[in-house]
Amino acid sequence: MTEAILNNRNVKAHTCPTCGGQLKTNFELNMYECPFCGVNFDYEYFREDDVLKKGYDALEKGEFSSAKDAFSFMLSKEPHNFMALRGKIFAISHISHFKDLEKADAFKNIHYSVTDCEDVIMAADLQDREYFTELQALLAKAQAMADCDKENQEVVNKRKALARDLKNLSYDVEQNYVKTRGGEQHPKDVIKSFIFGAVMIFVLDLLPELGLLVNGDVRGFLIVLLITLGIIGLLALILAPITIPKLNRIKKIEAHMAEIDNEIDTTIASKIKEIDSRNSEKKREYRKHYLFLRKIEKANGTF
């Protein structure tokens, strides 16, 4: 695979690493000569195929540090070498092969360096800069997608945390239930039961005594009325300290639960929707850059 890539890319004329001038070949001395600064280099210094092959082999193995070293060494001799510049960016970005960029989750593993990309663009020959400019744009979109993914995960984690808070608050509500013979009940239900019982007592106690009024015994009826009201009032005094504080605490807890519910249903849901929309746009842009680069890769025989 690496050999095919290297063989399909035309080797450019060597440039002098000292002054940047084009070197000439001295066939008699088997050396390269710089007509500008007079420095000579032997052929071994420019055995680029071996260096590039080692770099691309390291890339395919995921040995990105070693790959970067190989390509950097090559660029110290050939600053504009397309394959070395391409390989260096791949190594820095943790890309083993161009085809890996087509994977749906490729953006999660890409390391984007603005400075390195810009350095490569500036080092590249003019005809190669379009490729590296598009590659930088693709890597930037990949980074943006990774940022969206991270942001989305943070929001999802927050939603999970709020859901746990709701569960804990529900437990707190239950802790404020009132123990009755029928089991634990919500204070509101206990108060409703008390009111219903008070009405029944009032009715059942006073209905039989209506005869006192008919017979003109107003005093007797009032005594029964006062006794009934006293019993109900006494029961209310006993019940109030048990139910009212618990009911107030539950109201505060339920108000907090309502706020959390609202945050989950509106704020969190809206944020996730907004991130998904933004990420979808980034994916479309990423795909556009990828397809453009793929055409160049196929034209170069490096795909």
Summary of the structure (lengths in Angstrom):
residues: 303
radius of gyration: 40.8
end to end distance: 9.8
largest distance: 146.3
contacts: 864
relative contact order: 0.09
helix: 75%
strand: 6%
